[in-house]
Amino acid sequence: MALQRVTRLDGLWSGEMRSVRLEDCTILLARLDGVVVAYEDRCAHKGLPISNGTLDGRIVTCSGHHWSYDLRDGTGVNPGSARLRALTVEIRDGEIWVDPATPALDAAPGCPAGPRQCAAR
């Protein structure tokens, strides 16, 4: 699959997370400190939509069993062994594009399983 347009960048506010649907994939978008990240919208524990949880700063907590993740890189906070599935995201001409089929495994320096992060310009 290829990158697909999701929404306008100015439609996703700083500190906001949102669930969007692309084909057969539900995606969690978040904008934190000028960076947009995308993950499969499923908690690693039971597969519940992580977007139904709460966002406190950079930490999202699942509404089901309260597993929590750092949205900067998708790593688990509680438990630390958990990880969200990061997706490739790009910003093009003020629009957010995501590839729902391609995990972003090479993006964050020093974190080989982190998301491909795009600075919101």
C-alpha positions as CSV (number, residue, x, y, z in Angstrom):
1,M,0.0,0.0,0.0
2,A,1.1,3.6,-0.4
3,L,0.8,6.8,1.5
4,Q,-2.7,8.2,1.6
5,R,-4.0,11.6,2.5
6,V,-5.6,11.6,5.9
7,T,-6.4,15.2,6.9
8,R,-5.1,18.8,6.8
9,L,-2.3,19.5,9.2
10,D,-4.1,22.5,10.6
11,G,-7.0,20.2,11.5
12,L,-4.9,18.3,14.1
13,W,-4.1,20.6,17.0
14,S,-0.9,20.4,19.1
15,G,-1.6,18.0,22.0
16,E,-4.5,16.3,20.2
17,M,-5.0,12.7,19.2
18,R,-7.6,11.4,16.8
19,S,-8.7,8.1,15.3
20,V,-9.1,8.0,11.5
21,R,-10.0,5.2,9.1
22,L,-8.1,4.3,6.0
23,E,-9.4,1.3,4.1
24,D,-9.3,-1.6,6.5
25,C,-7.0,0.1,9.1
26,T,-8.0,2.4,12.0
27,I,-5.2,4.8,12.7
28,L,-4.3,6.9,15.7
29,L,-2.9,10.3,14.8
30,A,-1.3,12.6,17.3
31,R,0.5,15.9,17.2
32,L,3.0,16.5,20.0
33,D,5.4,19.4,20.2
34,G,5.2,20.1,16.5
35,V,5.6,16.5,15.5
36,V,2.9,14.3,13.9
37,V,3.0,10.5,14.7
38,A,0.7,7.7,13.5
39,Y,0.1,4.3,15.0
40,E,-2.3,1.5,14.4
41,D,-5.2,2.3,16.7
42,R,-5.0,-0.8,18.8
43,C,-3.6,-1.3,22.4
44,A,-1.0,-4.0,22.4
45,H,-2.8,-5.7,25.3
46,K,-6.3,-6.6,24.1
47,G,-6.5,-4.7,20.8
48,L,-8.9,-2.1,22.1
49,P,-8.8,1.3,20.3
50,I,-6.1,3.3,22.1
51,S,-7.9,6.5,20.8
52,N,-10.7,5.8,23.4
53,G,-8.1,6.4,26.1
54,T,-6.8,9.6,27.6
55,L,-3.8,11.7,26.5
56,D,-1.8,13.4,29.2
57,G,1.1,15.3,27.7
58,R,2.8,12.7,25.6
59,I,1.4,9.6,27.4
60,V,-1.7,7.9,26.2
61,T,-3.5,5.4,28.5
62,C,-5.8,2.7,27.2
63,S,-9.4,2.9,28.6
64,G,-9.6,-0.9,28.9
65,H,-6.9,-2.0,31.3
66,H,-4.9,1.2,31.6
67,W,-1.8,0.2,29.7
68,S,0.1,3.3,28.8
69,Y,2.4,4.4,26.0
70,D,4.7,7.3,25.1
71,L,3.4,8.7,21.8
72,R,6.8,10.1,20.9
73,D,8.0,6.6,20.0
74,G,5.2,4.2,20.9
75,T,7.1,2.5,23.7
76,G,5.2,1.1,26.7
77,V,5.3,3.0,29.9
78,N,3.2,0.5,31.8
79,P,4.2,-2.2,31.0
80,G,7.6,-1.2,29.6
81,S,7.7,-4.2,27.3
82,A,4.6,-3.1,25.3
83,R,4.8,-1.2,22.0
84,L,2.3,0.4,19.7
85,R,2.7,-0.4,15.9
86,A,4.0,2.7,14.3
87,L,3.1,3.7,10.8
88,T,4.9,5.8,8.2
89,V,3.6,9.4,8.2
90,E,4.6,12.4,6.1
91,I,3.6,16.0,5.9
92,R,3.1,17.3,2.3
93,D,1.9,20.8,1.4
94,G,0.0,21.2,4.7
95,E,-1.6,17.7,4.6
96,I,-0.9,14.6,6.7
97,W,-0.3,11.4,4.7
98,V,-0.1,7.9,6.3
99,D,0.7,4.5,4.9
100,P,-1.5,2.1,6.9
101,A,0.3,-1.0,5.7
102,T,3.9,0.0,6.2
103,P,5.3,0.0,9.7
104,A,7.8,2.7,10.3
105,L,10.7,0.8,11.8
106,D,13.6,3.0,10.7
107,A,12.5,6.4,11.8
108,A,13.6,7.7,15.1
109,P,17.4,7.8,15.7
110,G,18.4,5.5,18.4
111,C,15.0,3.8,18.4
112,P,14.8,1.3,15.6
113,A,11.2,0.5,16.2
114,G,10.0,4.1,16.6
115,P,7.6,5.9,14.3
116,R,8.6,7.9,11.3
117,Q,8.0,11.4,12.7
118,C,7.3,14.4,10.7
119,A,7.9,17.9,12.0
120,A,4.7,20.0,11.4
121,R,5.8,23.0,9.4
